[in-house]
């Protein structure tokens, strides 16, 4: 799966959409390879991202769920 641009965590109309919706949709289509923009990773894991406070929990969760479904164990 490759989006045309970084996702929009707020899921604004006319935007790319939020990874919280895009990744489960792609998994449902049996996608196994994902291209994720650095901005999306920043939303999940970078406290300096403007969207971190509001959306990091949802993004971290969907990234972890996707990795788990593809057979990747979380880092310890």
N, C-alpha and C positions, 0 to 999 in steps of 0.2 A: 504494500500500500504506500502510495506517495501522494501527499496532498499538494495542491498547487502553491500553497504558502503556509506559513506557520498557522496553527489553529487559533481559534478565537475562544478563549476559555469562557467568556460570557455568553457564547452561542448566539450572537447577534444575527438578526435576519440578514440574509444576503452575504454572510461571511463564510469562512471555511467550515466552521463548526468546532465543537469542543472535542478534545481527545476522549473525554469521558463517553461520548457517543460514537466517535469514529472508530476507535479500536475494537469495541465489541461488534460493531457492524462488520468490520473487515474480517474478524475472526469467524463470524457467521458465514462469510463467503469463502472460508477456508484459506484466507491469506496467511502466509507464514513469514513473509519478509516485509519489514516496515522501515520506511525512511522517516525519521523523526527530526524535526528542526531543533536546533539548539535552543531557540526561544521556548519551545514546548518543554524541554528538559529544565530550563531555567524556571518556568512556572512551578514545576514539581519540586526542584531541589535547591534553588538559589534564593535565599532570603532577601537579596537585593532586587529581585524581579518585582515590578509593580503589581503583578497579579499573584504573587506567592501567598500572601496572607489569606486571600479569599479562595484561591483554587488549588493550592498545593496538596491538600489532603485528597481531593478527588483525583488529581493527576497522578499522585504517587500510587494511589490505590489501583487505578486502571493500568498503569505501567506494570505494577507487580502482578496483577491478575493476568495480563497478557503474557508476560514472561513465564508465569507458572503454567499456563495452558500450552505454551510452546515447549515446555520441558526444561526450563531454566530455573534452577533453585535460587532463592535469594542469597545474597552474600552474607557471610557470617563474620 
